Amino acid sequence: MSARKPCPHCGFEDTFGLDVCPKCDQPLNQPYQEEQARPFLFQFVLFLLVLGFVLYPYLKKQFPALEKKVDPGAYTERQADRLFEQKQYKEAIKRYKTSLTQGTLFSKRRGGRERGMVHYKLALCHVYLKQSALAIKHGEAALKAYPSWRSPLAYQMLLYLYSVGKQEAKIDALAKRYKKKFGKGSQTYIELGNSYGRIRSFQKALALYKEGLKKYPKHPALLGGYAWTIALDRSTNKKQLKHALTYAERANKLTRGKRFAILNTLAELHMRLGDTKKALSYAKEGVKRALRRHKKVAKMRLKSLQHAAMLGAFKHAHRRPAPPRRSTPASRPTTVTALAQPRPASRPASKPTVRLVPLRKIPRLRFPPVPIPKGKAHRRSRRLLAPPQ
């Protein structure tokens, strides 16, 4: 039996004359060689990259020059955002367009998501400048640059612009994409119903609201939208208006009478049904409950209802009495010869009809300034205009 010889690799002594160590499976007749240390440079560079990626959002705020060199497109976009907040839309449009042409430190062109967001902001600027054609162009470019847009904001803006331009075919096409992208939730039915309501396509709007109310029967916005669409449609009769009034009252009960849009719907329905007192009370409550951005609209709505109520009362007070029905005596012949007799020449003169002219259409008279005479003419005019003694 050979003497115990420790393993040069792991130090195990119980070798029993074997050529291979039973513990580490290394040859026993080769000397132990120490492993060389791996270079630390790769790990250090990787650590710096991760640290820079984590600290970049903080560093770009502290050192704007760093962002200008690393990502000039984002730097220009941030400048444009500040101008947009200050309502300098024309200057913001110039900066947004330059940010589209700029790239980053690693690529000449910005990503699809960033370009889509810039196009969306450009569309918003044109909306505020009331340039609907350019707004539609940039809104479509936003969806084209970034098709997998997770937020419905770009779709909602395009729906609004199409409805303002009364482009029903484009609304139909975008509605299919909207349903496919965001599903058939309550917000989908509300947005599409509002869009069709703006272009006076009431049948499509009512069909969408009915479909939404089957899934969400207690949604106040769907109930109010359904009632408002019926109130806007001038071809509806009293039965349909009363049916819409039940929906609006249910929505008002669900919101506890705190939503301006539903109060406005109730005012419109009561006005169309002839109950001016209730209509004005709901309109006044709507002015109180309206948000700051809706205050102006609520006050204008109240004034229009007050004017309509005054006009209706005036018409009712000055309406023409109905002519009395002529009683046909029993002895009067009803033959063709009797009907063919000529009418008497003297007919009662009809009363003149009163034509109401709105106050806004009455022209305001403006007289030219009277020239003041000078010199001899001035003295002569004074003598002529002097009162007799």
C-alpha positions in Angstrom: 0.0 0.0 0.0 1.5 3.3 -1.1 2.0 6.2 1.3 -0.7 8.9 1.5 0.0 11.7 -0.9 -2.1 14.8 -0.6 -3.9 16.2 -3.7 -2.1 19.3 -5.0 -5.4 20.8 -6.0 -7.8 20.3 -3.1 -5.5 18.9 -0.4 -7.4 15.6 0.0 -5.0 13.0 1.6 -6.9 9.7 1.2 -5.6 8.9 -2.3 -4.9 5.1 -2.0 -2.4 5.2 -4.8 -4.9 6.5 -7.4 -3.9 8.7 -10.3 -7.0 10.9 -10.0 -8.3 12.6 -6.8 -11.7 11.1 -5.8 -12.8 14.5 -4.5 -12.0 17.0 -7.2 -11.3 14.6 -10.2 -8.0 16.3 -10.9 -4.8 14.4 -11.9 -2.4 13.9 -8.9 0.9 13.9 -10.8 0.4 17.5 -12.2 1.4 20.4 -10.0 -1.1 22.9 -8.8 -1.4 26.1 -10.8 -3.1 29.1 -9.4 -5.9 30.6 -11.5 -5.2 34.0 -12.9 -7.5 36.8 -11.9 -10.0 37.9 -14.6 -9.7 41.4 -15.9 -12.0 43.8 -14.0 -12.3 46.3 -16.8 -15.5 44.8 -18.4 -17.3 44.6 -15.1 -16.4 48.2 -14.3 -17.6 49.5 -17.6 -20.9 47.6 -17.2 -21.3 49.1 -13.8 -20.8 52.7 -15.1 -23.4 52.1 -17.9 -26.0 50.9 -15.4 -25.3 53.8 -13.0 -25.5 56.4 -15.8 -28.8 54.9 -17.0 -30.3 55.1 -13.5 -28.9 58.7 -12.8 -29.6 60.2 -16.2 -33.1 61.6 -15.4 -31.7 63.4 -12.4 -28.5 64.6 -14.2 -30.3 66.0 -17.3 -32.3 68.3 -14.9 -29.2 69.5 -13.1 -27.1 69.8 -16.2 -29.1 70.7 -19.3 -26.0 70.8 -21.5 -25.7 67.0 -20.9 -29.2 66.4 -22.3 -28.5 68.7 -25.3 -25.5 66.5 -26.3 -26.9 63.1 -25.5 -30.5 63.7 -26.7 -31.0 67.0 -28.6 -34.4 66.0 -29.8 -35.8 65.6 -26.3 -34.1 68.8 -25.2 -35.8 70.8 -28.0 -39.1 69.1 -27.2 -38.9 70.2 -23.5 -38.3 73.8 -24.7 -41.4 73.5 -26.9 -43.4 72.1 -23.9 -42.6 75.2 -21.9 -43.8 77.5 -24.7 -47.0 75.4 -25.0 -47.7 75.9 -21.3 -47.3 79.6 -21.8 -49.8 79.5 -24.7 -47.2 80.5 -27.3 -48.4 78.0 -29.8 -46.8 79.3 -32.9 -43.3 79.3 -31.3 -44.0 75.9 -29.9 -44.9 74.5 -33.3 -41.5 75.6 -34.7 -39.6 73.9 -31.8 -41.7 70.7 -32.2 -40.9 70.5 -35.9 -37.1 70.9 -35.2 -37.3 68.2 -32.6 -38.7 65.8 -35.3 -35.5 66.3 -37.4 -33.1 65.8 -34.6 -31.9 62.5 -33.3 -29.9 61.1 -30.3 -26.3 60.4 -29.5 -26.7 56.8 -30.8 -29.1 57.2 -33.7 -29.9 59.9 -36.3 -33.7 59.5 -35.8 -35.8 59.4 -32.7 -38.0 56.4 -31.9 -41.6 55.9 -33.1 -43.1 56.5 -29.7 -41.3 59.9 -29.4 -42.2 61.0 -32.9 -45.8 60.0 -32.3 -45.9 62.1 -29.1 -44.5 65.1 -30.9 -47.1 64.8 -33.7 -49.8 64.6 -31.1 -48.5 67.8 -29.4 -48.4 69.5 -32.8 -52.0 68.5 -33.4 -53.0 70.1 -30.1 -51.3 73.3 -31.0 -53.2 73.5 -34.2 -56.4 72.7 -32.4 -55.9 75.7 -30.1 -55.1 77.9 -33.2 -58.3 76.6 -34.8 -56.5 75.0 -37.8 -58.4 71.8 -38.0 -56.9 70.6 -41.3 -53.4 70.7 -40.0 -54.5 69.2 -36.7 -56.0 66.2 -38.5 -52.8 65.8 -40.5 -50.6 65.6 -37.4 -53.1 63.4 -35.5 -53.1 60.9 -38.3 -49.2 61.1 -38.4 -49.1 60.4 -34.7 -51.1 57.1 -35.1 -49.0 56.2 -38.2 -45.6 56.8 -36.3 -46.7 54.8 -33.3 -49.5 52.4 -34.1 -49.3 50.6 -30.7 -50.5 53.7 -28.9 -51.8 52.6 -25.5 -53.5 55.8 -24.5 -56.9 56.7 -26.2 -56.0 60.5 -26.3 -54.9 60.6 -29.9 -58.0 58.6 -31.0 -60.3 60.9 -29.0 -58.8 64.0 -30.5 -59.1 62.7 -34.0 -62.7 61.7 -33.4 -63.4 65.2 -32.2 -61.7 66.8 -35.3 -63.6 64.5 -37.7 -66.9 65.3 -36.0 -66.2 69.1 -36.2 -65.4 68.6 -39.9 -68.5 66.3 -40.3 -66.4 63.5 -41.9 -68.7 60.6 -41.1 -66.8 58.1 -43.3 -63.6 58.7 -41.4 -65.4 58.5 -38.0 -66.7 55.0 -39.1 -63.2 53.8 -40.0 -61.7 55.2 -36.8 -64.5 53.8 -34.7 -63.6 50.2 -35.8 -60.0 50.8 -34.9 -61.0 52.3 -31.5 -63.2 49.3 -30.6 -60.5 46.8 -31.7 -57.8 48.6 -29.8 -59.5 49.5 -26.5 -62.4 47.0 -26.4 -66.1 47.7 -25.8 -65.9 49.6 -22.5 -68.1 52.3 -21.3 -65.7 55.0 -22.5 -65.7 53.6 -26.0 -69.5 54.0 -26.2 -69.4 57.5 -24.7 -66.7 58.8 -27.1 -68.2 57.3 -30.3 -71.8 58.4 -29.3 -70.6 61.9 -28.7 -68.8 62.0 -32.1 -71.9 60.8 -34.0 -74.1 63.3 -32.0 -71.9 66.2 -33.1 -72.5 65.5 -36.7 -76.2 65.0 -36.2 -76.2 61.3 -37.0 -78.6 60.6 -34.2 -79.6 57.1 -35.2 -76.0 55.8 -34.9 -75.5 57.6 -31.7 -78.6 56.2 -30.1 -77.7 52.7 -31.3 -74.3 53.0 -29.6 -75.8 54.3 -26.3 -78.4 51.5 -26.3 -75.7 48.9 -26.8 -73.6 50.5 -24.0 -76.6 50.6 -21.6 -77.2 46.9 -22.0 -73.7 46.3 -20.5 -73.6 49.2 -18.1 -77.3 50.1 -17.2 -76.3 52.3 -14.2 -73.6 54.4 -16.0 -74.6 58.1 -15.6 -72.7 59.3 -18.6 -74.3 56.8 -20.9 -77.8 57.6 -19.5 -77.2 61.3 -19.9 -75.7 60.9 -23.4 -78.8 58.9 -24.5 -81.2 61.6 -23.1 -79.1 64.5 -24.6 -79.1 62.9 -28.1 -82.9 62.7 -28.0 -83.2 66.3 -26.8 -81.0 67.5 -29.7 -83.0 65.7 -32.3 -85.8 68.1 -33.3 -87.8 65.4 -35.0 -88.7 63.7 -31.7 -92.2 63.9 -30.2 -93.4 64.4 -26.7 -93.6 60.7 -25.9 -89.9 60.3 -26.8 -88.9 63.4 -24.8 -90.7 62.0 -21.7 -88.9 58.7 -22.2 -85.6 60.6 -22.4 -86.5 62.6 -19.3 -86.7 59.3 -17.2 -83.2 58.4 -18.3 -81.9 61.9 -17.4 -83.6 61.9 -14.0 -82.0 58.5 -13.3 -78.6 59.8 -14.2 -79.1 62.9 -12.0 -80.1 60.7 -9.1 -76.9 58.5 -9.6 -74.7 61.7 -9.6 -76.7 63.3 -6.7 -77.4 66.4 -8.8 -73.7 67.4 -9.0 -72.9 67.1 -12.7 -73.4 70.1 -15.0 -73.9 68.1 -18.3 -76.8 66.1 -16.8 -78.4 69.2 -15.3 -78.1 70.9 -18.7 -79.8 67.9 -20.3 -82.7 68.1 -17.8 -83.1 71.9 -18.5 -83.2 71.3 -22.3 -85.8 68.5 -22.0 -88.1 70.5 -19.7 -87.8 73.5 -22.0 -88.8 71.4 -25.0 -91.7 69.9 -23.0 -92.9 73.5 -22.1 -92.1 73.6 -18.4 -90.0 76.8 -18.3 -89.8 77.0 -14.5 -88.2 73.7 -14.1 -85.9 74.3 -17.0 -84.6 77.6 -15.6 -84.2 76.0 -12.1 -82.0 73.2 -13.5 -80.0 75.7 -15.6 -79.3 77.9 -12.5 -78.3 74.8 -10.6 -76.0 73.8 -13.5 -74.2 77.2 -13.2 -73.5 76.6 -9.6 -72.3 73.0 -10.1 -70.2 73.7 -13.3 -66.5 73.5 -13.1 -64.4 76.6 -13.8 -63.7 75.6 -17.4 -67.5 75.1 -17.9 -68.7 78.2 -16.1 -68.9 80.4 -19.3 -70.8 77.7 -21.2 -73.3 77.3 -18.3 -74.0 81.0 -18.1 -74.5 81.3 -21.8 -76.9 78.4 -21.7 -78.9 80.0 -18.8 -79.1 83.3 -20.8 -80.4 81.5 -23.9 -83.0 79.6 -21.9 -84.1 82.8 -20.2 -84.4 84.5 -23.6 -86.4 81.6 -25.0 -88.7 81.6 -22.0 -89.4 85.4 -22.3 -90.0 85.0 -26.1 -92.4 82.1 -25.4 -94.3 84.2 -22.8 -94.5 87.1 -25.2 -95.8 85.0 -28.0 -98.4 83.4 -25.7 -99.6 86.9 -24.5 -99.8 88.3 -28.1 -101.1 85.2 -29.9 -104.0 85.6 -32.4 -107.3 84.2 -31.2 -108.6 81.3 -33.2 -111.4 82.3 -35.6 -114.8 81.0 -34.6 -116.1 78.0 -36.5 -119.0 78.7 -38.8 -122.1 76.7 -38.0 -123.7 75.1 -41.0 -127.5 75.3 -40.8 -129.4 72.1 -41.5 -131.5 73.8 -44.3 -128.3 74.8 -46.2 -128.0 72.7 -49.4 -124.8 70.7 -49.8 -125.1 70.2 -53.6 -122.4 71.0 -56.1 -124.3 74.0 -57.4 -124.5 75.5 -53.9 -120.8 75.1 -53.4 -120.0 76.6 -56.7 -121.7 80.0 -55.8 -119.3 83.0 -55.7 -118.1 84.3 -52.4 -119.2 87.7 -51.2 -116.8 90.6 -52.2 -116.6 92.1 -48.8 -114.3 90.0 -46.6 -113.1 91.0 -43.2 -109.6 92.3 -43.2 -107.1 90.1 -41.5 -105.2 91.4 -38.5 -101.6 92.4 -39.0 -99.2 89.8 -37.7 -96.5 90.8 -35.2 -93.0 90.0 -36.4 -90.5 89.7 -33.5 -87.0 90.9 -34.2 -84.2 89.8 -31.9 -82.4 92.6 -30.1 -79.0 91.5 -31.5 -80.3 92.1 -35.1 -81.5 95.7 -34.5 -78.8 98.0 -36.0 -77.3 100.6 -33.8 -77.6 104.1 -35.3 -74.3 106.1 -35.4 -74.4 109.8 -36.3 -71.3 111.6 -37.6 -69.8 114.3 -35.4 -71.1 117.8 -36.0 -68.3 120.2 -37.2 -67.7 123.2 -35.0 -67.6 126.4 -37.1 -64.8 129.0 -36.6 -64.2 132.7 -37.3 -67.0 134.8 -38.7 -69.2 131.8 -39.4 -68.9 130.9 -35.7 -70.1 134.4 -34.6 -72.9 134.4 -37.2 -74.1 131.0 -36.0 -74.2 132.2 -32.4 -76.4 135.2 -33.5 -78.7 133.0 -35.4 -79.1 130.5 -32.6 -79.5 133.1 -29.9 -82.9 133.0 -28.2 -85.3 135.8 -29.0 -85.5 138.6 -26.4 
